[in-house]
Amino acid sequence: MTEPFTVLIMAAGRGTRMRSEVPKVLHRICGKPMIEWVVDAARDAGAARVVCAVRPGDGVAEGLPEGVEIAEQLEGEGTGAAVLAARDAVEPGPFVVLSGDHPLVTAEQIGDLLRHHVEAGAGATLLTTELQDPAGYGRILRDGDGDVERIVETKDAQGVPPEELAIREINLGTYVFEAATLFEGLEQVTHQKGERFLTGVFPVLKAESARIVTWKTDDLDIAHGVNDRAGLMEAEELAQRRILEEHARAGVTFLHPGSTRVEAGVEIGLDTVVGLGVSLLGDTSVGGGCTIGPHTTARDSRIGDAASVVHSFLVEAEVHDQATIGPFAYLRPGTVVRSEAKVGTFVEVKNSDIGEGAKVPHLSYIGDADVGEGSNLGASTITANYDGKRKHRTKVGKSVKTGIHTSLVAPVDVGDRAYTGAGSTIIDDVPEGALGVARPKQENIEGYSDRVEEDSQ
């Protein structure tokens, strides 16, 4: 389909079965609102415009992606009323109708449906399948020419003739219509139980000699509509599998996909191995040749090529090429770990820059600090960055070596190639190449244990 086309998404209604104050179509699937999955599929299929039918004040409009147009459904109930609400927003010609609570529709399905509609010269085209269990779905009843005559609803199968119940082809609720004929036909659809249903327009269109055809799909994910939290959970599983398979085909290895969460939009490079219990969330990217996990979580973070991040938690952090993180490291917002640097076991880093090739191997807290390239911070090195009122920054130069249990009380500057003695509390700057020692002289008290034992009797 080369001509510009419009997609209308029906998204009105809060979905009370979700038991939530959040509108149904704004519940997230793999980190992305349900409705955004539908919008993205429409745009990927080439839609020039995406219009969303919403109820005023239901909160949906505020959660829509940028550039989506709004059509407010001010009156009426049912899918037909939702489509009629967009009458002024739809241009003449073919347009696609999608459901906001069917998030697993694909761009390929939309494109195939639209192309078939145009090639058939149809007034309406329905997406159907014969592979889904038809129970409860609308069955496609065809005329002598093979076109659609009507849809037989079977949610209540009582009174439906056996030969119609035997039909396998079902309506999946995704359509292409010709704008002019659809809106004129919808006005003639009578209400059922107070609602105007979109499917009621097909007999009207048929009576006006419009051709109604179908396009069959083998991808049954589109049939999964979300009506409650259980349905949301099922959609999450299907969408997650789709995401993992896409990454796997692009060259990523998942050692235990059943325990892995990769949200929509996450980028992973070639030959990266993702281990057990990994979660890659939000705006996260991982380079090529990395080892991620087991049991690593990264949210809104950047991880470069050939990095290793195991048993660690990253939030809004940057890890550059060939850096090593973990196990049991916590990188907080504003952290940058540069190439070939190491942040090791039980190390927490916040709003700090760990220089190229620098090492913070274990049991340390580095907050609001700049650590120069090639430096090595001994076990239990701490930056005391908060004085009770304000936070201050610590600067550690290049090739610095701190002894174990060093406390750097900010603001303080440790010069290049400097050392600190084990157990020191550094409150003044240490010049380049110097040794900073700040601890009391050891004093041994003879016979102390005997005195303690006498006092306890």
C-alpha positions as CSV (number, residue, x, y, z in Angstrom):
1,M,0.0,0.0,0.0
2,T,1.7,3.1,-1.2
3,E,-1.1,5.7,-0.7
4,P,-1.3,7.4,2.7
5,F,-3.9,5.8,5.0
6,T,-5.4,6.5,8.4
7,V,-5.7,4.1,11.3
8,L,-8.5,4.4,13.8
9,I,-7.9,2.8,17.2
10,M,-10.9,2.2,19.5
11,A,-9.8,2.9,23.0
12,A,-12.8,4.3,24.9
13,G,-13.7,2.8,28.3
14,R,-11.8,2.3,31.6
15,G,-12.1,-1.4,31.7
16,T,-13.6,-2.0,35.1
17,R,-12.5,-5.7,35.1
18,M,-8.9,-4.5,35.4
19,R,-9.8,-3.3,39.0
20,S,-7.5,-0.3,38.5
21,E,-7.7,3.5,38.4
22,V,-5.4,3.3,35.3
23,P,-7.4,3.1,32.0
24,K,-7.2,-0.4,30.6
25,V,-5.3,0.5,27.4
26,L,-2.6,2.3,29.4
27,H,-1.6,-0.8,31.4
28,R,1.9,-1.7,30.4
29,I,3.1,-4.8,28.5
30,C,6.8,-5.4,28.6
31,G,7.3,-1.8,29.7
32,K,5.1,-0.2,27.1
33,P,1.5,0.9,27.4
34,M,-0.9,-1.5,25.7
35,I,-2.2,1.2,23.3
36,E,1.4,2.1,22.3
37,W,1.9,-1.4,20.9
38,V,-1.1,-0.8,18.6
39,V,0.1,2.7,17.6
40,D,3.6,1.4,16.8
41,A,2.2,-1.4,14.6
42,A,0.1,1.1,12.7
43,R,3.0,3.4,12.2
44,D,5.3,0.6,11.2
45,A,2.7,-0.4,8.6
46,G,3.0,3.0,7.1
47,A,0.0,4.9,8.5
48,A,0.1,8.6,7.7
49,R,-2.3,9.3,10.6
50,V,-3.3,7.5,13.7
51,V,-6.6,8.6,15.4
52,C,-7.7,7.3,18.8
53,A,-11.3,7.2,19.8
54,V,-11.5,8.0,23.6
55,R,-14.0,9.0,26.2
56,P,-13.6,12.6,27.6
57,G,-12.0,12.5,31.0
58,D,-11.1,8.8,31.0
59,G,-7.4,9.5,31.1
60,V,-6.5,7.7,27.9
61,A,-5.8,10.9,25.9
62,E,-3.1,12.0,28.4
63,G,-1.3,8.7,28.0
64,L,-1.1,8.5,24.2
65,P,2.1,8.7,22.3
66,E,3.1,12.0,20.7
67,G,1.4,12.7,17.4
68,V,-1.7,10.5,17.9
69,E,-4.9,12.4,17.1
70,I,-7.9,12.4,19.4
71,A,-11.5,11.7,18.5
72,E,-13.8,12.1,21.6
73,Q,-16.7,9.7,21.9
74,L,-19.3,12.1,23.3
75,E,-22.4,9.9,22.9
76,G,-23.5,6.3,22.4
77,E,-22.1,3.0,23.5
78,G,-20.4,0.2,21.6
79,T,-17.8,-0.2,18.9
80,G,-20.0,1.3,16.3
81,A,-20.5,4.5,18.3
82,A,-16.7,4.7,18.9
83,V,-16.0,4.6,15.1
84,L,-18.8,7.1,14.4
85,A,-17.0,9.5,16.9
86,A,-14.1,9.7,14.5
87,R,-16.1,10.5,11.5
88,D,-14.7,14.0,11.1
89,A,-11.2,12.8,11.6
90,V,-11.2,10.2,8.9
91,E,-10.4,11.2,5.3
92,P,-12.2,9.7,2.3
93,G,-10.8,6.3,1.1
94,P,-9.7,3.2,2.9
95,F,-8.9,3.3,6.6
96,V,-8.0,0.6,9.2
97,V,-9.9,0.0,12.4
98,L,-8.0,-1.6,15.3
99,S,-8.8,-2.3,18.9
100,G,-6.7,-0.6,21.6
101,D,-7.0,-3.7,23.9
102,H,-5.5,-6.1,21.2
103,P,-1.9,-5.1,21.6
104,L,-0.3,-7.9,19.6
105,V,-1.4,-6.9,16.2
106,T,1.5,-6.6,13.8
107,A,2.5,-4.2,11.0
108,E,2.6,-7.2,8.6
109,Q,-1.0,-8.1,9.4
110,I,-2.2,-4.5,8.9
111,G,-0.2,-4.2,5.6
112,D,-1.5,-7.5,4.2
113,L,-5.1,-6.6,5.2
114,L,-4.9,-3.2,3.5
115,R,-3.3,-4.5,0.3
116,H,-5.9,-7.2,-0.1
117,H,-8.7,-4.7,0.5
118,V,-7.4,-2.4,-2.3
119,E,-6.7,-5.3,-4.7
120,A,-10.2,-6.8,-4.1
121,G,-11.9,-3.4,-4.6
122,A,-13.8,-4.2,-1.4
123,G,-16.0,-1.9,0.7
124,A,-14.9,-3.7,3.8
125,T,-12.2,-6.3,4.6
126,L,-12.0,-8.4,7.8
127,L,-9.0,-10.1,9.3
128,T,-9.9,-13.7,10.1
129,T,-8.4,-17.1,11.0
130,E,-9.4,-20.7,10.9
131,L,-6.8,-21.8,13.4
132,Q,-8.2,-20.4,16.6
133,D,-10.8,-22.3,18.7
134,P,-14.0,-20.6,17.4
135,A,-16.0,-20.9,20.6
136,G,-17.4,-17.5,21.5
137,Y,-16.1,-15.8,18.3
138,G,-18.1,-14.3,15.5
139,R,-18.3,-16.9,12.6
140,I,-17.9,-15.8,9.0
141,L,-20.9,-16.8,6.9
142,R,-20.2,-16.5,3.2
143,D,-22.5,-16.1,0.2
144,G,-22.4,-18.1,-3.1
145,D,-19.6,-15.9,-4.5
146,G,-17.4,-16.6,-1.4
147,D,-17.7,-13.0,-0.1
148,V,-18.9,-12.3,3.5
149,E,-22.6,-12.3,3.9
150,R,-22.7,-11.7,7.6
151,I,-21.1,-12.5,11.0
152,V,-22.8,-14.9,13.3
153,E,-22.1,-14.0,16.9
154,T,-21.7,-17.0,19.2
155,K,-21.0,-15.7,22.6
156,D,-24.4,-17.0,23.4
157,A,-24.6,-20.1,21.2
158,Q,-28.1,-21.0,22.2
159,G,-30.3,-20.9,19.1
160,V,-27.4,-20.8,16.6
161,P,-27.8,-23.5,14.0
162,P,-25.3,-26.4,14.2
163,E,-24.1,-25.8,10.6
164,E,-23.1,-22.2,11.6
165,L,-21.5,-23.4,14.8
166,A,-19.4,-25.8,12.7
167,I,-17.8,-22.9,10.8
168,R,-14.1,-22.5,11.7
169,E,-13.4,-19.1,10.2
170,I,-13.8,-16.4,12.8
171,N,-13.7,-12.6,13.0
172,L,-10.6,-11.2,14.7
173,G,-12.0,-7.6,15.1
174,T,-9.5,-5.9,12.7
175,Y,-10.9,-4.2,9.6
176,V,-10.4,-2.0,6.6
177,F,-13.4,0.1,5.5
178,E,-14.1,2.7,2.8
179,A,-14.9,5.8,4.8
180,A,-17.9,7.2,3.0
181,T,-19.9,3.9,2.8
182,L,-19.0,2.9,6.4
183,F,-20.3,6.0,8.1
184,E,-23.5,6.1,6.1
185,G,-24.0,2.4,6.9
186,L,-23.3,2.8,10.6
187,E,-26.1,5.4,10.9
188,Q,-28.5,2.6,9.9
189,V,-27.3,0.1,12.4
190,T,-29.9,-0.5,15.1
191,H,-29.0,-0.6,18.8
192,Q,-28.8,-3.9,20.6
193,K,-29.0,-3.8,24.4
194,G,-28.3,-0.1,24.2
195,E,-25.1,-0.4,22.1
196,R,-24.3,0.2,18.4
197,F,-22.0,-2.6,17.3
198,L,-19.6,-2.2,14.4
199,T,-20.3,-5.7,13.1
200,G,-23.9,-4.7,12.6
201,V,-22.8,-2.6,9.6
202,F,-21.9,-5.6,7.4
203,P,-25.5,-6.6,6.5
204,V,-26.2,-2.9,5.7
205,L,-23.1,-2.7,3.4
206,K,-24.0,-6.0,1.8
207,A,-27.5,-4.7,1.0
208,E,-26.0,-1.7,-0.7
209,S,-23.9,-4.0,-2.9
210,A,-20.6,-3.3,-1.2
211,R,-18.1,-6.2,-1.5
212,I,-17.1,-7.7,1.9
213,V,-14.0,-9.9,1.9
214,T,-11.5,-11.4,4.3
215,W,-7.8,-11.9,4.8
216,K,-6.8,-14.9,6.8
217,T,-3.8,-14.9,9.2
218,D,-1.9,-17.7,10.8
219,D,-0.6,-15.5,13.6
220,L,-3.0,-16.0,16.4
221,D,-1.4,-13.5,18.9
222,I,-3.7,-10.8,17.4
223,A,-6.7,-12.7,18.8
224,H,-5.6,-12.1,22.3
225,G,-7.7,-9.2,23.7
226,V,-7.0,-7.9,27.2
227,N,-10.0,-7.6,29.5
228,D,-8.6,-8.2,32.9
229,R,-5.3,-8.7,34.8
230,A,-5.1,-12.3,33.8
231,G,-5.4,-11.4,30.2
232,L,-2.7,-8.8,30.7
233,M,-0.4,-11.4,32.1
234,E,-1.0,-13.7,29.1
235,A,-0.3,-10.8,26.7
236,E,2.9,-10.0,28.6
237,E,4.1,-13.6,28.1
238,L,3.3,-13.5,24.4
239,A,4.9,-10.1,23.9
240,Q,8.0,-11.1,25.9
241,R,8.5,-14.2,23.8
242,R,8.2,-12.1,20.6
243,I,10.8,-9.7,21.9
244,L,13.3,-12.4,22.9
245,E,12.9,-14.2,19.6
246,E,13.6,-11.0,17.7
247,H,16.8,-10.5,19.7
248,A,17.8,-14.1,19.3
249,R,17.4,-14.0,15.5
250,A,19.6,-10.8,15.6
251,G,22.4,-12.7,17.3
252,V,21.8,-12.6,21.1
253,T,22.0,-15.8,23.3
254,F,19.5,-16.2,26.1
255,L,20.6,-19.0,28.5
256,H,17.3,-19.2,30.4
257,P,14.6,-17.3,28.5
258,G,11.9,-18.3,30.9
259,S,13.5,-16.2,33.7
260,T,14.5,-13.2,31.5
261,R,12.7,-9.9,31.1
262,V,13.6,-7.6,28.2
263,E,11.3,-4.7,27.8
264,A,10.2,-3.2,24.5
265,G,12.8,-0.8,23.0
266,V,15.8,-2.4,24.7
267,E,18.8,-2.7,22.4
268,I,21.2,-5.7,22.6
269,G,24.3,-6.2,20.4
270,L,25.6,-9.2,18.5
271,D,27.1,-12.1,20.4
272,T,25.9,-10.9,23.8
273,V,25.0,-13.7,26.3
274,V,22.1,-13.0,28.6
275,G,22.0,-15.3,31.7
276,L,19.5,-16.5,34.2
277,G,17.3,-14.0,36.0
278,V,18.3,-10.9,33.9
279,S,16.0,-7.9,33.6
280,L,16.8,-5.2,31.0
281,L,14.3,-2.4,31.5
282,G,13.2,0.9,30.1
283,D,15.7,2.9,27.9
284,T,18.5,0.4,28.2
285,S,21.1,-0.6,25.6
286,V,23.7,-3.3,25.7
287,G,26.6,-3.6,23.3
288,G,28.0,-6.6,21.5
289,G,30.0,-9.4,23.0
290,C,28.8,-8.7,26.5
291,T,28.1,-11.1,29.4
292,I,25.0,-10.0,31.3
293,G,24.0,-11.9,34.4
294,P,23.1,-14.1,35.9
295,H,20.7,-12.1,38.1
296,T,21.5,-8.6,36.7
297,T,18.9,-5.8,36.4
298,A,19.6,-2.7,34.3
299,R,17.1,0.1,34.0
300,D,17.6,3.1,31.7
301,S,21.3,2.3,31.4
302,R,24.0,2.0,28.7
303,I,26.4,-0.9,28.6
304,G,29.2,-0.9,26.0
305,D,30.8,-3.6,24.0
306,A,32.5,-6.7,25.6
307,A,31.4,-5.6,29.1
308,S,30.6,-8.0,31.9
309,V,27.8,-7.3,34.4
310,V,27.0,-10.1,36.8
311,H,24.7,-10.3,39.8
312,S,24.4,-6.5,39.8
313,F,21.8,-3.7,39.8
314,L,22.1,-0.6,37.5
315,V,19.9,2.4,37.4
316,E,20.6,5.3,34.9
317,A,24.3,4.3,34.7
318,E,26.9,4.1,31.9
319,V,29.3,1.1,31.6
320,H,31.8,1.5,28.8
321,D,33.6,-1.1,26.7
322,Q,35.3,-4.0,28.4
323,A,34.4,-2.8,31.9
324,T,33.6,-5.4,34.6
325,I,30.8,-5.0,37.1
326,G,30.0,-7.2,40.0
327,P,29.1,-9.5,41.4
328,F,26.7,-7.7,43.8
329,A,27.5,-4.2,42.6
330,Y,25.0,-1.3,42.7
331,L,25.4,1.5,40.2
332,R,23.1,4.4,40.9
333,P,22.0,7.3,38.7
334,G,24.8,9.4,37.3
335,T,27.5,6.7,37.5
336,V,29.9,6.4,34.6
337,V,32.3,3.4,34.5
338,R,34.9,3.9,31.8
339,S,36.6,1.4,29.5
340,E,38.3,-1.6,31.2
341,A,37.5,-0.3,34.7
342,K,36.2,-2.6,37.4
343,V,33.5,-2.1,40.0
344,G,33.5,-5.3,42.1
345,T,31.9,-7.2,44.9
346,F,29.5,-5.3,47.2
347,V,30.5,-1.9,45.8
348,E,27.9,1.0,45.5
349,V,28.6,3.9,43.2
350,K,26.5,7.0,42.9
351,N,26.9,10.0,40.6
352,S,30.6,9.3,40.1
353,D,33.0,8.8,37.2
354,I,35.3,5.8,37.5
355,G,38.2,6.4,35.1
356,E,39.5,4.2,32.4
357,G,41.2,1.1,33.8
358,A,40.5,2.1,37.4
359,K,39.4,-0.5,40.0
360,V,37.1,-0.4,42.9
361,P,37.3,-4.1,43.7
362,H,35.1,-4.7,46.8
363,L,33.2,-3.4,49.8
364,S,33.3,0.3,49.0
365,Y,30.9,3.2,48.6
366,I,31.9,5.9,46.0
367,G,29.5,8.8,45.9
368,D,29.9,12.1,44.1
369,A,33.5,11.4,43.1
370,D,35.8,11.5,40.1
371,V,38.3,8.6,40.1
372,G,41.2,9.0,37.7
373,E,42.4,6.4,35.2
374,G,44.4,3.5,36.6
375,S,43.6,4.1,40.2
376,N,42.9,1.3,42.6
377,L,40.7,1.9,45.7
378,G,41.3,-0.6,48.4
379,A,38.6,-2.6,50.2
380,S,36.2,-0.5,52.2
381,T,37.2,2.8,50.7
382,I,34.5,5.3,51.4
383,T,33.7,8.8,50.1
384,A,32.0,10.7,52.9
385,N,30.1,13.1,50.5
386,Y,27.5,14.5,52.9
387,D,28.1,16.9,55.7
388,G,24.5,16.9,57.0
389,K,23.5,19.9,54.9
390,R,25.2,19.6,51.5
391,K,26.9,17.1,49.3
392,H,30.5,17.6,48.2
393,R,32.6,16.1,45.6
394,T,35.8,14.0,46.0
395,K,38.5,14.0,43.3
396,V,40.9,11.1,43.1
397,G,43.7,11.5,40.5
398,K,45.3,9.1,38.2
399,S,47.1,5.9,39.4
400,V,46.1,6.6,43.0
401,K,46.2,3.7,45.5
402,T,44.1,3.9,48.6
403,G,44.7,1.5,51.5
404,I,41.9,-0.6,53.0
405,H,39.4,1.2,55.2
406,T,40.2,4.6,53.8
407,S,37.6,7.3,54.3
408,L,37.8,10.4,52.0
409,V,35.9,13.2,53.6
410,A,34.7,15.5,50.8
411,P,35.5,18.0,49.6
412,V,39.0,16.5,49.2
413,D,41.5,16.1,46.4
414,V,43.9,13.2,46.2
415,G,46.7,13.9,43.7
416,D,48.0,11.7,40.9
417,R,50.1,8.7,42.0
418,A,49.3,9.4,45.7
419,Y,48.7,6.7,48.3
420,T,46.7,6.6,51.5
421,G,47.5,4.5,54.5
422,A,45.2,1.7,55.6
423,G,42.5,2.9,58.0
424,S,43.1,6.6,57.3
425,T,40.4,9.3,57.4
426,I,41.5,11.8,54.9
427,I,40.1,15.3,55.5
428,D,42.8,17.4,53.7
429,D,44.2,17.2,50.2
430,V,47.0,14.7,49.5
431,P,49.6,16.1,47.1
432,E,50.7,14.3,43.9
433,G,52.9,11.3,44.7
434,A,52.5,11.7,48.5
435,L,51.3,9.2,51.1
436,G,48.4,10.4,53.2
437,V,48.2,8.8,56.6
438,A,45.5,10.0,59.1
439,R,45.1,7.6,62.1
440,P,46.2,7.7,65.7
441,K,49.3,5.9,66.8
442,Q,48.6,2.4,68.1
443,E,48.8,1.9,71.9
444,N,48.9,-1.5,73.5
445,I,47.6,-1.7,77.1
446,E,49.2,-4.6,78.9
447,G,47.1,-6.9,81.1
448,Y,43.8,-5.4,79.8
449,S,42.0,-8.8,79.5
450,D,42.9,-9.7,83.2
451,R,41.2,-6.4,84.4
452,V,38.1,-7.1,82.3
453,E,37.8,-10.6,83.8
454,E,38.2,-9.3,87.3
455,D,35.5,-6.6,86.8
456,S,33.1,-9.3,85.5
457,Q,33.3,-11.4,88.7
